[in-house]
Amino acid sequence: MTLSEEDYIKAIYHLGKGENIVVSTNAVAEKMATKPSSVTDMVKKLSEKGVANYKRYKGVSLTQYGQKIALSLVRKHRLWEVFLVDKLDFSWDEVHEVAEQLEHIKSEKLVDRLDKLLGYPQVDPHGDPIPSKKGEFKKAIKKILNDVPIGTSGICVGVKDSSPPFLKFLDKNNIALGDTILVTDKEEFDGSLSIRIKGNDLHISQQIATNLYLKITE
């Protein structure tokens, strides 16, 4: 597989939410920031290689072989993110672009040793699960902060938006994975939330609340 082919495989995987779901070529084009005609050419190539199932006017999905490749890429990407944060002191808003490059390294031996060095982590710095070498991982039971009722307390276990601006906002407001968040109030007008975290009261917008995942504790 070329680097470009691997990028398309991972894009189809994420658009299908990790399931064998048919996604439109327009959706792939938007995610890859390219023209639909270029996507059509690529998915035809992937189909010829047995990686994808493409049906004209319907869309594309990954074959079992394609799913295996996608999970391997996701595993490497998230392991490298852990390495960059834990061992090289990168901040969590810096690691995605670097991991995008490192995920294409082919050596399984290197990735296995990386996994061992890191102590076989289960999640990456953004709270996303890391697949095992066999492509297995536990799907976390979590809820969007914006969807939980007033009075609910939970542990912040992930972010929906992993863009640098959002992660920098969280750092600026001292919000991190593992923090306990209590929803104290919700504005009917704009959906913004009042929360308590680390003993401090904070008011956040609905946009922020829709990008944080909570594991409910009580």
Secondary structure by P-SEA (a helix, b strand, c coil): ccaaaaaaaaaaaaaacccbbbbbaaaaaaaacccaaaaaaaaaaaaaacccccccccbbbbcaaaaaaaaaaaaaaaaaaaaaaacccccccccaaaaaaacccccaaaaaaaaaaacccccccccccccccccbbbbbbccccccccccccccccccccccaaaaaaaaaacccccbbbbbcccccccbbbbbbcccbbbbbcaaaaaaccccccc
